């Protein structure tokens, strides 16, 4: 049986990205591996059960990455969506509006999106139901 261990995204500025993921989601650097051409930075928190976000910084890259039309988003769940939205607004991180996602009249979930410094989208979902 396979076990998911990380998802990788390419970022331009290590410090800026590490600060964003720490301020927004409490992720901490748990490992950093430097190579001549690139650096890998692994982030996680106790809630992730070992799953990590791998930030890849390509040395000398100055142009923003083209995220293309294949990337969707990362997703995290939180206990109190409204409080988390307010916290991120107060931190100046510009989350988008809260959404009640419905299938007809049935509430599927509540969420909002926020973009990291490189434009990657993160969906923040109210914990519960399918997203427990």
N, CA, C and O atoms as CSV, one atom per row, in Angstrom:
chain,resi,resn,atom,element,x,y,z
A,1,UNK,N,N,0.846,-1.182,0.000
A,1,UNK,CA,C,0.000,0.000,0.000
A,1,UNK,C,C,0.889,1.241,0.000
A,1,UNK,O,O,1.837,1.330,0.780
A,2,UNK,N,N,0.588,2.175,-0.855
A,2,UNK,CA,C,1.351,3.423,-0.931
A,2,UNK,C,C,0.885,4.391,0.160
A,2,UNK,O,O,-0.268,4.359,0.589
A,3,UNK,N,N,1.792,5.234,0.588
A,3,UNK,CA,C,1.489,6.261,1.586
A,3,UNK,C,C,1.910,7.609,1.010
A,3,UNK,O,O,3.062,7.768,0.609
A,4,UNK,N,N,0.999,8.587,0.962
A,4,UNK,CA,C,1.358,9.922,0.510
A,4,UNK,C,C,2.323,10.536,1.519
A,4,UNK,O,O,2.066,10.499,2.722
A,5,UNK,N,N,3.435,11.103,1.037
A,5,UNK,CA,C,4.424,11.679,1.945
A,5,UNK,C,C,4.655,13.168,1.735
A,5,UNK,O,O,4.955,13.880,2.693
A,6,UNK,N,N,4.521,13.663,0.483
A,6,UNK,CA,C,4.653,15.103,0.280
A,6,UNK,C,C,4.089,15.540,-1.056
A,6,UNK,O,O,3.853,14.738,-1.959
A,7,UNK,N,N,3.882,16.841,-1.144
A,7,UNK,CA,C,3.530,17.487,-2.404
A,7,UNK,C,C,4.569,18.576,-2.608
A,7,UNK,O,O,4.921,19.285,-1.665
A,8,UNK,N,N,5.064,18.716,-3.836
A,8,UNK,CA,C,6.140,19.671,-4.116
A,8,UNK,C,C,5.620,20.827,-4.962
A,8,UNK,O,O,4.850,20.632,-5.903
A,9,UNK,N,N,6.055,22.033,-4.610
A,9,UNK,CA,C,5.818,23.211,-5.438
A,9,UNK,C,C,7.130,23.974,-5.574
A,9,UNK,O,O,7.962,23.969,-4.666
A,10,UNK,N,N,7.303,24.627,-6.716
A,10,UNK,CA,C,8.497,25.444,-6.946
A,10,UNK,C,C,8.203,26.876,-6.534
A,10,UNK,O,O,7.171,27.440,-6.896
A,11,UNK,N,N,9.125,27.460,-5.768
A,11,UNK,CA,C,8.955,28.829,-5.287
A,11,UNK,C,C,10.197,29.640,-5.609
A,11,UNK,O,O,11.293,29.094,-5.743
A,12,UNK,N,N,10.016,30.946,-5.730
A,12,UNK,CA,C,11.148,31.826,-6.058
A,12,UNK,C,C,11.973,32.221,-4.846
A,12,UNK,O,O,13.200,32.279,-4.925
A,13,UNK,N,N,11.318,32.490,-3.728
A,13,UNK,CA,C,11.992,33.077,-2.570
A,13,UNK,C,C,11.720,32.223,-1.336
A,13,UNK,O,O,10.606,32.210,-0.811
A,14,UNK,N,N,12.734,31.519,-0.884
A,14,UNK,CA,C,12.584,30.605,0.253
A,14,UNK,C,C,12.031,31.305,1.483
A,14,UNK,O,O,11.049,30.842,2.064
A,15,UNK,N,N,12.638,32.405,1.890
A,15,UNK,CA,C,12.231,33.079,3.122
A,15,UNK,C,C,10.786,33.552,3.038
A,15,UNK,O,O,10.023,33.385,3.990
A,16,UNK,N,N,10.408,34.132,1.926
A,16,UNK,CA,C,9.050,34.641,1.746
A,16,UNK,C,C,8.031,33.499,1.817
A,16,UNK,O,O,6.983,33.639,2.448
A,17,UNK,N,N,8.335,32.386,1.177
A,17,UNK,CA,C,7.409,31.251,1.181
A,17,UNK,C,C,7.338,30.583,2.547
A,17,UNK,O,O,6.248,30.247,3.009
A,18,UNK,N,N,8.474,30.385,3.200
A,18,UNK,CA,C,8.491,29.780,4.535
A,18,UNK,C,C,7.691,30.645,5.504
A,18,UNK,O,O,6.924,30.121,6.311
A,19,UNK,N,N,7.863,31.966,5.432
A,19,UNK,CA,C,7.116,32.868,6.312
A,19,UNK,C,C,5.616,32.767,6.042
A,19,UNK,O,O,4.821,32.689,6.978
A,20,UNK,N,N,5.225,32.769,4.761
A,20,UNK,CA,C,3.802,32.666,4.422
A,20,UNK,C,C,3.195,31.392,5.003
A,20,UNK,O,O,2.177,31.460,5.691
A,21,UNK,N,N,3.790,30.245,4.743
A,21,UNK,CA,C,3.216,28.976,5.197
A,21,UNK,C,C,3.222,28.858,6.726
A,21,UNK,O,O,2.367,28.187,7.303
A,22,UNK,N,N,4.179,29.506,7.369
A,22,UNK,CA,C,4.168,29.521,8.835
A,22,UNK,C,C,3.048,30.419,9.351
A,22,UNK,O,O,2.265,30.007,10.208
A,23,UNK,N,N,2.968,31.646,8.834
A,23,UNK,CA,C,1.939,32.590,9.299
A,23,UNK,C,C,0.537,32.108,8.968
A,23,UNK,O,O,-0.368,32.222,9.795
A,24,UNK,N,N,0.347,31.572,7.771
A,24,UNK,CA,C,-0.982,31.171,7.334
A,24,UNK,C,C,-1.434,29.859,7.956
A,24,UNK,O,O,-2.593,29.742,8.354
A,25,UNK,N,N,-0.545,28.862,8.052
A,25,UNK,CA,C,-0.968,27.519,8.427
A,25,UNK,C,C,-0.156,26.871,9.544
A,25,UNK,O,O,-0.381,25.706,9.873
A,26,UNK,N,N,0.787,27.613,10.133
A,26,UNK,CA,C,1.566,27.073,11.246
A,26,UNK,C,C,2.579,26.021,10.844
A,26,UNK,O,O,3.077,25.290,11.700
A,27,UNK,N,N,2.901,25.924,9.549
A,27,UNK,CA,C,3.884,24.936,9.109
A,27,UNK,C,C,5.285,25.367,9.513
A,27,UNK,O,O,5.624,26.549,9.480
A,28,UNK,N,N,6.088,24.387,9.894
A,28,UNK,CA,C,7.464,24.626,10.318
A,28,UNK,C,C,8.421,23.897,9.382
A,28,UNK,O,O,8.077,22.860,8.816
A,29,UNK,N,N,9.615,24.440,9.223
A,29,UNK,CA,C,10.652,23.746,8.465
A,29,UNK,C,C,11.122,22.564,9.295
A,29,UNK,O,O,11.547,22.729,10.438
A,30,UNK,N,N,11.046,21.359,8.712
A,30,UNK,CA,C,11.508,20.163,9.408
A,30,UNK,C,C,12.775,19.602,8.777
A,30,UNK,O,O,13.463,18.782,9.385
A,31,UNK,N,N,13.085,20.041,7.562
A,31,UNK,CA,C,14.326,19.617,6.911
A,31,UNK,C,C,14.615,20.578,5.766
A,31,UNK,O,O,13.714,21.183,5.185
A,32,UNK,N,N,15.884,20.693,5.468
A,32,UNK,CA,C,16.336,21.552,4.369
A,32,UNK,C,C,17.555,20.876,3.770
A,32,UNK,O,O,18.536,20.607,4.464
A,33,UNK,N,N,17.481,20.599,2.451
A,33,UNK,CA,C,18.565,19.902,1.777
A,33,UNK,C,C,19.028,20.764,0.606
A,33,UNK,O,O,18.282,20.987,-0.347
A,34,UNK,N,N,20.267,21.243,0.689
A,34,UNK,CA,C,20.812,22.132,-0.342
A,34,UNK,C,C,21.670,21.342,-1.326
A,34,UNK,O,O,22.530,20.553,-0.933
A,35,UNK,N,N,21.422,21.570,-2.587
A,35,UNK,CA,C,22.204,21.023,-3.692
A,35,UNK,C,C,22.797,22.200,-4.453
A,35,UNK,O,O,22.349,23.328,-4.248
A,36,UNK,N,N,23.781,21.993,-5.320
A,36,UNK,CA,C,24.354,23.117,-6.069
A,36,UNK,C,C,23.335,23.880,-6.930
A,36,UNK,O,O,23.435,25.100,-7.068
A,37,UNK,N,N,22.356,23.169,-7.510
A,37,UNK,CA,C,21.412,23.813,-8.421
A,37,UNK,C,C,20.065,24.156,-7.794
A,37,UNK,O,O,19.324,24.967,-8.349
A,38,UNK,N,N,19.732,23.559,-6.653
A,38,UNK,CA,C,18.420,23.781,-6.042
A,38,UNK,C,C,18.463,23.431,-4.562
A,38,UNK,O,O,19.389,22.769,-4.094
A,39,UNK,N,N,17.452,23.884,-3.838
A,39,UNK,CA,C,17.303,23.569,-2.415
A,39,UNK,C,C,15.902,23.029,-2.189
A,39,UNK,O,O,14.931,23.543,-2.744
A,40,UNK,N,N,15.804,21.991,-1.371
A,40,UNK,CA,C,14.519,21.417,-0.985
A,40,UNK,C,C,14.253,21.777,0.470
A,40,UNK,O,O,15.102,21.565,1.336
A,41,UNK,N,N,13.074,22.322,0.732
A,41,UNK,CA,C,12.680,22.695,2.087
A,41,UNK,C,C,11.399,21.939,2.404
A,41,UNK,O,O,10.412,22.051,1.677
A,42,UNK,N,N,11.411,21.170,3.486
A,42,UNK,CA,C,10.256,20.364,3.868
A,42,UNK,C,C,9.549,21.016,5.055
A,42,UNK,O,O,10.174,21.340,6.066
A,43,UNK,N,N,8.238,21.203,4.914
A,43,UNK,CA,C,7.414,21.835,5.939
A,43,UNK,C,C,6.339,20.862,6.383
A,43,UNK,O,O,5.800,20.108,5.574
A,44,UNK,N,N,6.025,20.881,7.688
A,44,UNK,CA,C,4.851,20.165,8.171
A,44,UNK,C,C,4.455,20.688,9.537
A,44,UNK,O,O,5.062,21.620,10.065
A,45,UNK,N,N,3.425,20.071,10.101
A,45,UNK,CA,C,2.987,20.373,11.459
A,45,UNK,C,C,2.477,19.083,12.076
A,45,UNK,O,O,2.282,18.102,11.358
A,46,UNK,N,N,2.253,19.050,13.383
A,46,UNK,CA,C,1.836,17.805,14.039
A,46,UNK,C,C,0.504,17.253,13.526
A,46,UNK,O,O,0.248,16.056,13.651
A,47,UNK,N,N,-0.343,18.105,12.954
A,47,UNK,CA,C,-1.656,17.667,12.485
A,47,UNK,C,C,-1.599,16.894,11.168
A,47,UNK,O,O,-2.563,16.210,10.825
A,48,UNK,N,N,-0.497,16.983,10.423
A,48,UNK,CA,C,-0.462,16.417,9.076
A,48,UNK,C,C,-0.196,14.930,9.044
A,48,UNK,O,O,-0.301,14.328,7.975
A,49,UNK,N,N,0.143,14.307,10.153
A,49,UNK,CA,C,0.381,12.875,10.166
A,49,UNK,C,C,1.541,12.451,9.293
A,49,UNK,O,O,1.503,11.377,8.692
A,50,UNK,N,N,2.570,13.275,9.213
A,50,UNK,CA,C,3.751,12.938,8.433
A,50,UNK,C,C,3.748,13.482,7.020
A,50,UNK,O,O,4.790,13.464,6.365
A,51,UNK,N,N,2.617,13.967,6.519
A,51,UNK,CA,C,2.568,14.536,5.172
A,51,UNK,C,C,3.268,15.887,5.194
A,51,UNK,O,O,3.068,16.685,6.109
A,52,UNK,N,N,4.094,16.139,4.174
A,52,UNK,CA,C,4.877,17.369,4.124
A,52,UNK,C,C,4.636,18.137,2.837
A,52,UNK,O,O,4.244,17.572,1.816
A,53,UNK,N,N,4.878,19.434,2.910
A,53,UNK,CA,C,4.923,20.285,1.731
A,53,UNK,C,C,6.394,20.507,1.417
A,53,UNK,O,O,7.150,20.989,2.260
A,54,UNK,N,N,6.793,20.156,0.214
A,54,UNK,CA,C,8.185,20.335,-0.217
A,54,UNK,C,C,8.256,21.578,-1.091
A,54,UNK,O,O,7.629,21.643,-2.149
A,55,UNK,N,N,9.025,22.562,-0.640
A,55,UNK,CA,C,9.285,23.754,-1.438
A,55,UNK,C,C,10.603,23.539,-2.172
A,55,UNK,O,O,11.610,23.198,-1.553
A,56,UNK,N,N,10.602,23.736,-3.479
A,56,UNK,CA,C,11.822,23.617,-4.265
A,56,UNK,C,C,12.211,25.003,-4.759
A,56,UNK,O,O,11.436,25.674,-5.440
A,57,UNK,N,N,13.424,25.422,-4.406
A,57,UNK,CA,C,13.956,26.706,-4.847
A,57,UNK,C,C,15.087,26.415,-5.822
A,57,UNK,O,O,16.128,25.883,-5.434
A,58,UNK,N,N,14.885,26.761,-7.079
A,58,UNK,CA,C,15.928,26.582,-8.089
A,58,UNK,C,C,16.865,27.779,-8.050
A,58,UNK,O,O,16.438,28.917,-8.250
A,59,UNK,N,N,18.143,27.522,-7.793
A,59,UNK,CA,C,19.144,28.578,-7.628
A,59,UNK,C,C,19.254,29.386,-8.921
A,59,UNK,O,O,19.382,28.828,-10.011
A,60,UNK,N,N,19.203,30.706,-8.778
A,60,UNK,CA,C,19.362,31.597,-9.918
A,60,UNK,C,C,18.077,31.911,-10.662
A,60,UNK,O,O,18.084,32.752,-11.560
A,61,UNK,N,N,16.981,31.265,-10.319
A,61,UNK,CA,C,15.698,31.524,-10.982
A,61,UNK,C,C,15.177,32.879,-10.536
A,61,UNK,O,O,15.085,33.146,-9.337
A,62,UNK,N,N,14.836,33.736,-11.486
A,62,UNK,CA,C,14.304,35.054,-11.149
A,62,UNK,C,C,12.907,35.288,-11.717
A,62,UNK,O,O,12.189,36.172,-11.250
A,63,UNK,N,N,12.519,34.506,-12.719
A,63,UNK,CA,C,11.211,34.675,-13.344
A,63,UNK,C,C,10.157,33.853,-12.602
A,63,UNK,O,O,10.419,32.709,-12.230
A,64,UNK,N,N,8.978,34.418,-12.386
A,64,UNK,CA,C,7.905,33.631,-11.759
A,64,UNK,C,C,7.590,32.387,-12.584
A,64,UNK,O,O,7.728,32.387,-13.807
A,65,UNK,N,N,7.170,31.340,-11.904
A,65,UNK,CA,C,6.802,30.099,-12.578
A,65,UNK,C,C,5.445,30.264,-13.244
A,65,UNK,O,O,4.559,30.935,-12.713
A,66,UNK,N,N,5.288,29.650,-14.403
A,66,UNK,CA,C,4.001,29.584,-15.074
A,66,UNK,C,C,3.263,28.400,-14.467
A,66,UNK,O,O,3.649,27.252,-14.684
A,67,UNK,N,N,2.208,28.669,-13.712
A,67,UNK,CA,C,1.491,27.603,-13.034
A,67,UNK,C,C,0.638,26.789,-14.001
A,67,UNK,O,O,0.157,25.712,-13.649
A,68,UNK,N,N,0.450,27.293,-15.203
A,68,UNK,CA,C,-0.265,26.545,-16.223
A,68,UNK,C,C,-1.727,26.327,-15.880
A,68,UNK,O,O,-2.266,26.943,-14.961
A,69,UNK,N,N,-2.352,25.448,-16.630
A,69,UNK,CA,C,-3.762,25.169,-16.377
A,69,UNK,C,C,-3.979,23.772,-15.798
A,69,UNK,O,O,-5.115,23.305,-15.724
A,70,UNK,N,N,-2.910,23.108,-15.392
A,70,UNK,CA,C,-3.032,21.779,-14.814
A,70,UNK,C,C,-3.055,21.783,-13.302
A,70,UNK,O,O,-3.625,20.876,-12.696
A,71,UNK,N,N,-2.446,22.784,-12.673
A,71,UNK,CA,C,-2.412,22.855,-11.211
A,71,UNK,C,C,-3.781,23.256,-10.690
A,71,UNK,O,O,-4.424,24.143,-11.251
A,72,UNK,N,N,-4.228,22.616,-9.630
A,72,UNK,CA,C,-5.491,22.966,-8.995
A,72,UNK,C,C,-5.251,23.722,-7.702
A,72,UNK,O,O,-5.258,24.953,-7.686
A,73,UNK,N,N,-5.039,22.990,-6.620
A,73,UNK,CA,C,-4.809,23.637,-5.330
A,73,UNK,C,C,-4.388,22.610,-4.292
A,73,UNK,O,O,-4.576,21.406,-4.467
A,74,UNK,N,N,-3.814,23.115,-3.207
A,74,UNK,CA,C,-3.617,22.340,-1.986
A,74,UNK,C,C,-4.859,22.589,-1.126
A,74,UNK,O,O,-5.564,23.576,-1.337
A,75,UNK,N,N,-5.130,21.723,-0.176
A,75,UNK,CA,C,-6.272,21.938,0.712
A,75,UNK,C,C,-5.889,21.605,2.142
A,75,UNK,O,O,-5.155,20.652,2.403
A,76,UNK,N,N,-6.405,22.418,3.069
A,76,UNK,CA,C,-6.232,22.192,4.500
A,76,UNK,C,C,-7.606,22.300,5.159
A,76,UNK,O,O,-8.486,22.999,4.657
A,77,UNK,N,N,-7.786,21.611,6.277
A,77,UNK,CA,C,-9.027,21.745,7.042
A,77,UNK,C,C,-8.721,22.472,8.347
A,77,UNK,O,O,-7.633,22.350,8.909
A,78,UNK,N,N,-9.716,23.235,8.814
A,78,UNK,CA,C,-9.585,23.979,10.069
A,78,UNK,C,C,-10.837,23.761,10.909
A,78,UNK,O,O,-11.905,23.455,10.378
A,79,UNK,N,N,-10.698,23.920,12.216
A,79,UNK,CA,C,-11.823,23.727,13.130
A,79,UNK,C,C,-12.849,24.856,13.045
A,79,UNK,O,O,-14.049,24.605,13.159
A,80,UNK,N,N,-12.395,26.091,12.846
A,80,UNK,CA,C,-13.293,27.249,12.834
A,80,UNK,C,C,-12.962,28.116,11.616
A,80,UNK,O,O,-12.084,28.977,11.673
A,81,UNK,N,N,-13.672,27.878,10.527
A,81,UNK,CA,C,-13.395,28.554,9.256
A,81,UNK,C,C,-13.526,30.069,9.371
A,81,UNK,O,O,-12.683,30.805,8.858
A,82,UNK,N,N,-14.578,30.538,10.042
A,82,UNK,CA,C,-14.787,31.979,10.159
A,82,UNK,C,C,-13.649,32.649,10.926
A,82,UNK,O,O,-13.161,33.703,10.517
A,83,UNK,N,N,-13.228,32.045,12.028
A,83,UNK,CA,C,-12.126,32.604,12.821
A,83,UNK,C,C,-10.823,32.586,12.033
A,83,UNK,O,O,-10.033,33.527,12.106
A,84,UNK,N,N,-10.602,31.515,11.282
A,84,UNK,CA,C,-9.370,31.415,10.486
A,84,UNK,C,C,-9.358,32.478,9.397
A,84,UNK,O,O,-8.321,33.089,9.138
A,85,UNK,N,N,-10.493,32.700,8.762
A,85,UNK,CA,C,-10.605,33.742,7.738
A,85,UNK,C,C,-10.293,35.105,8.343
A,85,UNK,O,O,-9.518,35.876,7.777
A,86,UNK,N,N,-10.891,35.402,9.486
A,86,UNK,CA,C,-10.640,36.677,10.166
A,86,UNK,C,C,-9.165,36.827,10.534
A,86,UNK,O,O,-8.593,37.906,10.379
A,87,UNK,N,N,-8.550,35.751,11.021
A,87,UNK,CA,C,-7.128,35.799,11.409
A,87,UNK,C,C,-6.256,36.119,10.205
A,87,UNK,O,O,-5.336,36.932,10.299
A,88,UNK,N,N,-6.542,35.485,9.074
A,88,UNK,CA,C,-5.736,35.711,7.870
A,88,UNK,C,C,-5.948,37.119,7.312
A,88,UNK,O,O,-5.004,37.731,6.812
A,89,UNK,N,N,-7.162,37.633,7.392
A,89,UNK,CA,C,-7.424,39.019,6.988
A,89,UNK,C,C,-6.608,39.963,7.874
A,89,UNK,O,O,-5.939,40.868,7.375
A,90,UNK,N,N,-6.667,39.747,9.195
A,90,UNK,CA,C,-5.931,40.601,10.138
A,90,UNK,C,C,-4.425,40.521,9.915
A,90,UNK,O,O,-3.707,41.490,10.164
A,91,UNK,N,N,-3.941,39.366,9.446
A,91,UNK,CA,C,-2.509,39.198,9.180
A,91,UNK,C,C,-2.102,39.803,7.836
A,91,UNK,O,O,-0.925,39.774,7.474
A,92,UNK,N,N,-3.068,40.351,7.095
A,92,UNK,CA,C,-2.763,40.974,5.815
A,92,UNK,C,C,-2.480,39.992,4.691
A,92,UNK,O,O,-1.808,40.337,3.719
A,93,UNK,N,N,-2.994,38.753,4.817
A,93,UNK,CA,C,-2.694,37.713,3.831
A,93,UNK,C,C,-3.755,37.573,2.741
A,93,UNK,O,O,-3.625,36.711,1.872
A,94,UNK,N,N,-4.784,38.384,2.767
A,94,UNK,CA,C,-5.781,38.526,1.698
A,94,UNK,C,C,-6.493,37.245,1.266
A,94,UNK,O,O,-6.469,36.897,0.086
A,95,UNK,N,N,-7.124,36.540,2.205
A,95,UNK,CA,C,-7.935,35.400,1.773
A,95,UNK,C,C,-9.140,35.893,0.981
A,95,UNK,O,O,-9.605,37.016,1.176
A,96,UNK,N,N,-9.643,35.041,0.085
A,96,UNK,CA,C,-10.826,35.404,-0.683
A,96,UNK,C,C,-12.084,35.151,0.144
A,96,UNK,O,O,-11.995,34.724,1.296
A,97,UNK,N,N,-13.230,35.406,-0.426
A,97,UNK,CA,C,-14.496,35.336,0.310
A,97,UNK,C,C,-14.841,33.907,0.739
A,97,UNK,O,O,-14.426,32.931,0.114
A,98,UNK,N,N,-15.604,33.818,1.812
A,98,UNK,CA,C,-16.127,32.546,2.296
A,98,UNK,C,C,-17.198,32.047,1.333
A,98,UNK,O,O,-17.990,32.834,0.816
A,99,UNK,N,N,-17.221,30.731,1.093
A,99,UNK,CA,C,-18.161,30.126,0.151
A,99,UNK,C,C,-18.892,28.979,0.831
A,99,UNK,O,O,-18.277,28.118,1.459
A,100,UNK,N,N,-20.222,28.980,0.697
A,100,UNK,CA,C,-21.026,27.822,1.065
A,100,UNK,C,C,-21.219,27.025,-0.212
A,100,UNK,O,O,-21.967,27.440,-1.097
A,101,UNK,N,N,-20.547,25.881,-0.316
A,101,UNK,CA,C,-20.549,25.058,-1.520
A,101,UNK,C,C,-21.702,24.061,-1.424
A,101,UNK,O,O,-21.714,23.199,-0.546
A,102,UNK,N,N,-22.669,24.185,-2.334
A,102,UNK,CA,C,-23.869,23.357,-2.274
A,102,UNK,C,C,-24.047,22.549,-3.550
A,102,UNK,O,O,-23.628,22.952,-4.636
A,103,UNK,N,N,-24.685,21.392,-3.380
A,103,UNK,CA,C,-25.150,20.567,-4.483
A,103,UNK,C,C,-26.666,20.619,-4.388
A,103,UNK,O,O,-27.270,19.871,-3.619
A,104,UNK,N,N,-27.281,21.497,-5.165
A,104,UNK,CA,C,-28.703,21.775,-4.985
A,104,UNK,C,C,-28.878,22.516,-3.679
A,104,UNK,O,O,-28.306,23.589,-3.489
A,105,UNK,N,N,-29.658,21.958,-2.787
A,105,UNK,CA,C,-29.861,22.557,-1.457
A,105,UNK,C,C,-28.947,21.959,-0.396
A,105,UNK,O,O,-28.907,22.449,0.732
A,106,UNK,N,N,-28.207,20.898,-0.747
A,106,UNK,CA,C,-27.352,20.203,0.226
A,106,UNK,C,C,-25.989,20.883,0.338
A,106,UNK,O,O,-25.290,21.069,-0.658
A,107,UNK,N,N,-25.626,21.248,1.562
A,107,UNK,CA,C,-24.315,21.850,1.818
A,107,UNK,C,C,-23.244,20.764,1.741
A,107,UNK,O,O,-23.260,19.809,2.517
A,108,UNK,N,N,-22.321,20.919,0.806
A,108,UNK,CA,C,-21.221,19.970,0.648
A,108,UNK,C,C,-20.064,20.370,1.552
A,108,UNK,O,O,-19.405,19.512,2.140
A,109,UNK,N,N,-19.818,21.669,1.662
A,109,UNK,CA,C,-18.733,22.166,2.493
A,109,UNK,C,C,-18.676,23.679,2.479
A,109,UNK,O,O,-19.297,24.334,1.641
A,110,UNK,N,N,-17.924,24.223,3.416
A,110,UNK,CA,C,-17.661,25.670,3.471
A,110,UNK,C,C,-16.169,25.854,3.328
A,110,UNK,O,O,-15.386,25.094,3.898
A,111,UNK,N,N,-15.765,26.872,2.562
A,111,UNK,CA,C,-14.349,27.074,2.316
A,111,UNK,C,C,-14.069,28.498,1.855
A,111,UNK,O,O,-14.979,29.280,1.579
A,112,UNK,N,N,-12.771,28.808,1.780
A,112,UNK,CA,C,-12.275,29.982,1.076
A,112,UNK,C,C,-10.918,29.620,0.505
A,112,UNK,O,O,-10.299,28.637,0.911
A,113,UNK,N,N,-10.469,30.422,-0.436
A,113,UNK,CA,C,-9.153,30.231,-1.022
A,113,UNK,C,C,-8.237,31.370,-0.610
A,113,UNK,O,O,-8.684,32.478,-0.313
A,114,UNK,N,N,-6.941,31.071,-0.601
A,114,UNK,CA,C,-5.890,32.061,-0.368
A,114,UNK,C,C,-4.726,31.669,-1.283
A,114,UNK,O,O,-4.478,30.485,-1.511
A,115,UNK,N,N,-4.023,32.666,-1.798
A,115,UNK,CA,C,-2.880,32.393,-2.671
A,115,UNK,C,C,-1.586,32.623,-1.903
A,115,UNK,O,O,-1.480,33.558,-1.110
A,116,UNK,N,N,-0.600,31.756,-2.148
A,116,UNK,CA,C,0.717,31.959,-1.539
A,116,UNK,C,C,1.484,32.992,-2.365
A,116,UNK,O,O,0.972,33.449,-3.387
A,117,UNK,N,N,2.698,33.373,-1.954
A,117,UNK,CA,C,3.433,34.420,-2.671
A,117,UNK,C,C,3.736,34.108,-4.135
A,117,UNK,O,O,3.975,35.025,-4.921
A,118,UNK,N,N,3.730,32.834,-4.514
A,118,UNK,CA,C,3.998,32.466,-5.904
A,118,UNK,C,C,2.729,32.232,-6.707
A,118,UNK,O,O,2.797,31.864,-7.879
A,119,UNK,N,N,1.575,32.442,-6.089
A,119,UNK,CA,C,0.313,32.298,-6.787
A,119,UNK,C,C,-0.342,30.942,-6.650
A,119,UNK,O,O,-1.406,30.723,-7.229
A,120,UNK,N,N,0.257,30.014,-5.899
A,120,UNK,CA,C,-0.372,28.724,-5.677
A,120,UNK,C,C,-1.617,28.931,-4.815
A,120,UNK,O,O,-1.594,29.684,-3.842
A,121,UNK,N,N,-2.696,28.256,-5.183
A,121,UNK,CA,C,-3.958,28.393,-4.477
A,121,UNK,C,C,-4.058,27.348,-3.374
A,121,UNK,O,O,-3.700,26.187,-3.570
A,122,UNK,N,N,-4.547,27.774,-2.212
A,122,UNK,CA,C,-4.768,26.878,-1.083
A,122,UNK,C,C,-6.229,27.026,-0.684
A,122,UNK,O,O,-6.708,28.134,-0.439
A,123,UNK,N,N,-6.934,25.897,-0.622
A,123,UNK,CA,C,-8.317,25.888,-0.196
A,123,UNK,C,C,-8.337,25.606,1.306
A,123,UNK,O,O,-7.747,24.631,1.770
A,124,UNK,N,N,-9.011,26.458,2.048
A,124,UNK,CA,C,-9.144,26.297,3.500
A,124,UNK,C,C,-10.590,25.883,3.749
A,124,UNK,O,O,-11.519,26.636,3.456
A,125,UNK,N,N,-10.777,24.670,4.297
A,125,UNK,CA,C,-12.090,24.037,4.411
A,125,UNK,C,C,-12.490,23.889,5.879
A,125,UNK,O,O,-11.665,23.554,6.729
A,126,UNK,N,N,-13.768,24.144,6.160
A,126,UNK,CA,C,-14.315,23.881,7.497
A,126,UNK,C,C,-14.276,22.381,7.760
A,126,UNK,O,O,-14.778,21.594,6.958
A,127,UNK,N,N,-13.683,21.986,8.877
A,127,UNK,CA,C,-13.604,20.578,9.259
A,127,UNK,C,C,-15.004,20.025,9.514
A,127,UNK,O,O,-15.845,20.682,10.127
A,128,UNK,N,N,-15.234,18.812,9.036
A,128,UNK,CA,C,-16.506,18.147,9.261
A,128,UNK,C,C,-16.964,17.402,8.020
A,128,UNK,O,O,-16.502,17.680,6.913
A,129,UNK,N,N,-17.873,16.457,8.208
A,129,UNK,CA,C,-18.396,15.675,7.099
A,129,UNK,C,C,-17.264,14.959,6.359
A,129,UNK,O,O,-16.426,14.304,6.978
A,130,UNK,N,N,-17.250,15.087,5.067
A,130,UNK,CA,C,-16.207,14.452,4.238
A,130,UNK,C,C,-14.821,14.962,4.587
A,130,UNK,O,O,-13.829,14.269,4.364
A,131,UNK,N,N,-14.746,16.150,5.124
A,131,UNK,CA,C,-13.467,16.794,5.412
A,131,UNK,C,C,-13.126,16.732,6.894
A,131,UNK,O,O,-12.542,17.669,7.438
A,132,UNK,N,N,-13.484,15.643,7.541
A,132,UNK,CA,C,-13.259,15.455,8.968
A,132,UNK,C,C,-11.863,15.159,9.283
A,132,UNK,O,O,-11.519,14.976,10.451
